[in-house]
Amino acid sequence: MRGDLEDAFARVEDEQVSLVDVCRGLVQIPSFSGREGDLAAFISKRLKQCGLDRIWVDELGDVIGLIRGTEDRSNVVFDGHMDVVPTGDRANWRFDPFGAEVADGAVWGRGASDMKGSIASMLKAVEILTRKQLKPPSDVYLVFVVHEETQEGMGIQNAIEKEIPRPSLVILGEATRLNLAIGHKGRAEIEVKTKGKTSHGSMPGLGENAVYKMTPVVNQIERLNEGLSRHPFLGKSTIALTKISCEPGEGPIIPDICRVTLDRRIILGESEEAILSEVREIARPQGAEIAIIEEDLASYTGKKKRVRKYFHPWLLSPDSPVVETARHTLESSLKRTVQKIAWTFSTDGAYTAGEALIPTIGFGAGDERLAHTPDDHVEIRELVESCKGYIALMTTDWVGH
């Protein structure tokens, strides 16, 4: 098998131009959350060209492909999200966000680092494996999901609970700079709402301004952030105000409702009730209402789903057999040191590891610090190396780990 792998790695090097073309093709397709249909069609076509054992699209629009293994013992999921966030002010971009320009040894554009570069590497890895008839020991499912940017875990949860057998391992392709991610903080989106009474703007004394009632809450939130706890591996828990609005919000009217959205990053050992209680304590003097945000999300397929904005933290033991097997596999294949890291942002692992308790690791091209920025790009060298890494991970025997 080692000789076959080395030959596969050589094919990746030889077909670097083709790999870059796949990445560019992905980046050139706008695929905002809930509008991933064109990208799903592109990925489905690529998978069909590879001759996988089965390819289908589930009710939410996730694209799922199966490579049957040689042993009927386990299955491994490779997860990638198809959606991207909006571009923001295009004046801040060096290149067209959907031009997929190649410059300075990288592919530039929205989603290049988060995470179309890794999807390109996964697709190329599958192409080379199937062409060379290299069969993995375990069944390998490739699951390319919708709405991860708006509700991480939504797509992969649907796939695991309704479409495929429960996996023994999930490998996330989010950006790691070719290192091995083994956990991240959770997060919650919390709404705080204060209520007042409307009056004419010329007679504010006849009303009760809901925004003024919110002001001391906002000041307390900033101070609360300074005293939150730190985890030795995952880092510091945080809380930040990300949105503020008021109603009616038009004309000369004193607002009677003010809402703020808080982004609370959660470390291991912090419960949902505990994080809500600390906000309630701050907001109680103003009579504010506190709740985890819920909303309805619509997929490009027309399917709607009610979601709740609470995402669990998770961390695999750095010394666990799964982590050590992955590290050894990547280091021996890439001929480089692979660090064990925690992501700063949240991923589908919030569901797979944090909620479903499925062993989950992450490996991918790109730098998470570039995600959602106008400097979004992925280095071509990392595309090549991540493709080799996926080939190695797909052909690893994970049974017993």
C-alpha positions in Angstrom: 0.0 0.0 0.0 2.9 2.4 0.8 4.1 2.2 -2.8 0.6 2.9 -4.1 0.3 5.9 -1.8 3.6 7.4 -3.0 2.5 6.9 -6.6 -0.8 8.7 -5.7 1.1 11.5 -4.1 3.2 11.9 -7.2 0.0 12.1 -9.2 -1.2 15.0 -7.0 2.1 16.9 -7.8 1.8 16.1 -11.5 -1.9 17.3 -11.6 -1.4 20.5 -9.6 -2.8 22.6 -12.4 -6.0 20.5 -12.5 -6.3 20.8 -8.8 -6.1 24.6 -9.0 -8.7 24.6 -11.8 -11.1 22.7 -9.5 -10.5 25.2 -6.7 -11.0 28.1 -9.1 -14.2 26.6 -10.4 -15.6 26.3 -6.9 -14.7 29.9 -5.9 -16.2 31.3 -9.1 -19.6 30.0 -8.1 -21.3 32.3 -5.5 -22.8 30.0 -2.9 -24.3 32.1 -0.1 -26.1 30.2 2.7 -29.4 28.9 1.4 -28.3 29.4 -2.2 -25.8 26.6 -2.7 -27.7 24.9 -5.5 -25.3 25.8 -8.4 -22.3 24.7 -6.3 -24.0 21.4 -5.3 -24.6 20.7 -9.0 -20.9 21.4 -9.8 -19.7 19.1 -7.0 -22.2 16.3 -7.9 -20.9 16.4 -11.5 -17.3 16.1 -10.3 -18.2 13.1 -8.1 -20.0 11.4 -10.9 -17.0 11.8 -13.1 -15.0 9.9 -10.5 -17.3 6.9 -10.6 -18.2 6.7 -6.9 -20.3 3.8 -5.7 -23.2 6.1 -4.9 -23.9 9.9 -5.1 -27.1 11.7 -4.0 -28.5 14.9 -2.6 -30.6 14.9 0.6 -33.7 16.9 1.4 -31.6 19.9 2.7 -29.4 19.9 -0.4 -26.3 18.3 1.1 -24.3 16.4 -1.6 -23.3 12.9 -0.4 -20.9 10.5 -2.1 -19.8 7.0 -1.1 -16.7 5.0 -1.7 -17.2 1.5 -0.4 -14.3 0.1 1.6 -12.7 -3.4 1.5 -13.8 -4.2 5.1 -17.4 -4.0 6.3 -16.4 -2.7 9.7 -16.7 1.1 9.9 -17.3 4.2 8.0 -15.5 7.6 7.9 -17.1 10.9 7.0 -15.2 13.7 5.2 -17.1 16.9 5.8 -17.0 20.2 3.9 -19.5 23.1 3.8 -20.5 24.6 0.5 -21.8 28.0 1.7 -19.9 31.2 2.0 -20.6 34.5 3.7 -21.3 37.8 1.9 -18.4 39.8 0.5 -19.0 43.1 2.2 -17.7 46.3 0.6 -16.0 45.2 -2.6 -13.8 48.3 -2.5 -11.8 46.4 0.2 -11.0 43.5 -2.1 -7.7 43.3 -4.0 -9.3 40.9 -6.5 -12.9 40.2 -7.6 -14.3 38.0 -4.8 -15.6 35.5 -7.4 -12.8 35.9 -10.0 -10.7 33.2 -8.4 -7.5 35.0 -9.5 -4.2 33.2 -9.2 -1.5 35.4 -7.8 1.4 35.2 -5.4 1.2 31.4 -5.3 -2.5 31.4 -4.2 -6.1 31.3 -5.4 -8.0 34.4 -4.2 -11.7 34.9 -3.6 -14.6 34.5 -1.3 -14.5 31.0 0.3 -11.0 30.1 -0.9 -9.8 29.5 2.7 -13.3 28.8 4.1 -13.4 26.2 2.7 -13.5 25.7 -1.0 -9.8 25.0 -1.1 -10.2 21.9 1.1 -13.2 20.8 -0.9 -11.1 21.0 -4.1 -8.5 18.9 -2.4 -11.0 16.3 -1.3 -12.5 16.1 -4.8 -9.1 15.6 -6.4 -8.1 13.0 -3.8 -11.2 11.0 -4.6 -10.5 11.3 -8.3 -7.0 10.0 -7.9 -8.1 7.2 -5.5 -10.8 5.9 -7.8 -8.7 6.2 -11.0 -5.9 4.2 -9.4 -8.5 1.8 -7.9 -7.1 2.3 -4.4 -9.9 1.1 -2.1 -10.1 2.4 1.4 -10.4 -0.1 4.3 -13.5 1.7 5.6 -16.5 3.1 3.8 -15.8 6.7 3.0 -18.6 9.2 2.8 -18.0 12.7 1.4 -20.7 15.0 2.8 -20.8 18.6 1.4 -23.3 20.5 3.5 -25.5 23.6 3.3 -26.0 26.4 5.8 -22.8 25.8 7.9 -22.1 29.5 8.0 -25.5 30.2 9.5 -26.0 27.1 11.6 -23.0 24.9 11.9 -24.0 21.2 12.2 -27.4 21.6 10.5 -26.4 19.8 7.3 -24.2 17.1 8.8 -26.8 16.3 11.4 -29.4 15.7 8.7 -27.0 13.5 6.8 -25.9 11.4 9.8 -29.3 11.0 11.3 -31.2 10.4 8.1 -28.9 9.4 5.2 -25.8 7.4 6.3 -24.8 5.0 9.0 -23.4 6.6 12.2 -19.7 7.2 11.4 -16.9 6.0 13.6 -14.9 9.2 12.7 -15.6 12.6 11.2 -12.8 14.5 9.4 -13.6 18.2 8.9 -11.9 20.0 6.1 -11.9 23.5 7.7 -8.7 25.5 7.5 -5.9 24.3 9.7 -2.7 25.4 7.8 -2.1 21.6 7.4 -2.2 21.1 11.2 -4.5 18.8 13.1 -7.4 20.4 14.9 -8.9 18.5 17.8 -11.5 20.9 19.2 -12.9 24.3 19.6 -15.1 26.5 21.8 -18.8 26.4 21.5 -21.0 29.4 21.0 -24.4 30.8 21.6 -26.3 33.7 20.1 -28.3 35.4 22.9 -30.9 38.0 22.5 -31.5 40.6 25.1 -34.7 42.7 24.8 -35.7 45.8 26.7 -39.2 47.3 26.6 -40.4 50.9 27.0 -43.2 53.1 25.8 -43.5 55.1 22.7 -44.1 58.8 22.5 -43.6 61.6 20.1 -39.9 62.4 19.6 -40.6 66.0 20.5 -42.0 64.9 23.9 -39.6 62.2 25.1 -40.7 62.7 28.7 -44.1 61.1 27.9 -42.4 57.9 26.7 -39.9 55.4 28.1 -36.9 54.9 25.8 -36.1 51.2 25.4 -32.6 52.1 24.0 -31.7 54.0 27.2 -32.8 51.0 29.3 -30.4 48.9 27.2 -27.4 51.2 27.7 -26.4 50.0 31.2 -26.8 46.4 30.0 -24.3 47.0 27.1 -21.8 48.6 29.5 -22.0 45.6 31.8 -21.5 43.2 28.9 -18.2 44.7 28.1 -17.0 44.4 31.7 -18.3 40.9 31.9 -16.1 39.8 29.0 -13.0 40.8 30.9 -13.6 38.4 33.8 -14.6 35.2 31.8 -12.7 32.0 32.3 -9.9 30.5 30.2 -9.3 26.8 29.1 -5.7 25.7 28.8 -6.2 24.4 25.3 -9.3 26.0 23.9 -8.5 29.5 25.1 -10.6 32.2 26.7 -14.4 32.3 26.7 -15.7 35.6 25.5 -18.9 37.6 25.1 -19.4 40.4 22.5 -22.3 42.5 21.3 -22.7 41.9 17.5 -26.0 43.6 16.7 -28.3 46.3 18.1 -31.7 47.4 16.8 -34.8 49.2 18.0 -38.5 49.5 17.1 -40.4 51.2 15.6 -37.1 52.7 14.5 -38.5 55.3 12.1 -39.9 58.8 12.3 -40.0 61.0 15.4 -40.9 58.1 17.7 -39.4 57.1 21.0 -38.6 53.4 20.6 -40.5 51.0 22.8 -38.3 47.9 22.0 -34.5 47.5 21.9 -32.8 44.3 21.0 -29.1 43.3 21.1 -27.5 40.1 20.0 -24.6 38.7 22.0 -22.0 36.3 20.7 -20.9 34.1 23.6 -18.0 31.7 23.1 -18.2 28.8 25.4 -15.4 26.6 26.9 -15.7 23.1 28.4 -17.3 23.2 31.9 -19.7 26.1 31.1 -23.3 25.2 30.9 -26.1 26.8 28.9 -27.9 27.8 32.1 -24.8 29.3 33.6 -24.1 31.6 30.6 -27.7 32.7 30.5 -27.7 33.4 34.2 -24.7 35.7 34.0 -26.5 37.8 31.4 -29.8 37.7 33.3 -28.0 39.0 36.4 -26.8 42.1 34.4 -30.1 42.6 32.6 -32.5 42.0 35.5 -32.5 45.7 36.8 -33.8 46.8 33.4 -36.5 44.2 33.2 -34.9 42.7 30.1 -35.9 39.4 28.5 -33.1 36.9 27.7 -33.2 34.0 25.3 -31.2 31.8 22.9 -32.1 32.9 19.4 -34.2 30.6 17.3 -35.0 31.1 13.6 -36.3 29.3 10.5 -33.7 28.6 7.8 -34.7 27.7 4.2 -32.5 25.5 2.0 -32.2 26.0 -1.8 -34.3 22.8 -2.1 -37.2 24.6 -0.4 -36.9 22.6 2.8 -37.2 24.7 5.9 -35.9 23.9 9.3 -36.3 25.5 12.8 -32.9 26.0 14.4 -31.6 27.1 17.7 -28.4 29.1 18.0 -26.5 27.1 20.6 -23.4 25.1 19.7 -21.4 22.8 22.0 -17.7 23.1 22.8 -15.6 19.9 22.3 -12.1 18.6 22.6 -10.5 15.2 21.9 -7.7 14.1 24.2 -4.5 15.1 22.5 -3.1 11.7 23.3 -6.1 9.6 22.1 -5.4 6.8 19.6 -7.5 8.6 16.9 -5.5 11.8 17.3 -2.1 10.0 17.4 -3.1 7.9 14.4 -4.1 10.9 12.4 -0.9 12.8 13.4 1.4 9.9 12.4 -0.5 9.4 9.1 -0.2 13.0 8.2 3.5 13.4 9.3 4.6 10.3 7.5 2.7 11.3 4.3 3.6 15.0 4.2 7.1 14.7 5.6 6.5 17.6 8.1 5.7 18.2 11.7 1.9 18.4 12.3 0.8 20.4 15.4 -2.3 19.7 17.4 -4.4 22.8 17.5 -7.8 24.2 18.5 -9.8 26.3 16.0 -10.7 29.8 17.1 -14.0 29.6 15.2 -16.8 27.1 15.4 -17.4 24.2 12.9 -19.7 21.3 12.2 -17.8 19.6 15.0 -20.2 21.4 17.4 -22.7 18.8 16.3 -20.5 15.8 15.5 -18.3 15.9 18.5 -20.0 18.3 20.9 -23.5 16.9 20.6 -23.4 13.5 18.9 -20.1 12.6 20.6 -18.6 11.1 17.4 -14.8 11.3 17.4 -13.9 14.3 15.2 -10.7 15.8 13.9 -9.9 18.6 11.4 -7.4 19.0 8.6 -7.4 21.4 5.7 -5.7 23.9 3.5 -6.0 27.6 4.4 -5.6 29.9 7.3 -8.7 30.5 9.5 -7.6 34.1 10.1 -8.5 34.8 6.4 -12.0 33.5 6.7 -14.7 36.1 6.1 -12.1 38.7 5.2 -11.5 40.6 1.9 -8.0 38.9 1.9 -9.6 35.4 1.5 -7.2 33.1 -0.3 -5.6 29.7 -0.2 -2.0 28.9 -1.0 -1.6 26.4 -3.9 1.1 24.6 -2.0 -1.4 23.9 0.7 -3.9 22.6 -1.8 -1.4 20.1 -3.0 -0.4 19.0 0.5 -3.9 18.8 1.8 -4.9 16.6 -1.2 -2.1 14.2 -0.2 -3.3 14.3 3.4 -6.8 13.4 2.4 -5.6 10.5 0.3 -3.6 9.2 3.3 -6.5 9.7 5.7 -9.0 8.0 3.4 -6.8 4.9 3.1 -6.0 4.7 6.9 -7.4 1.7 8.8 -9.3 3.4 11.7 -10.7 0.3 13.3 -9.6 0.0 16.9 -8.7 3.7 17.1 
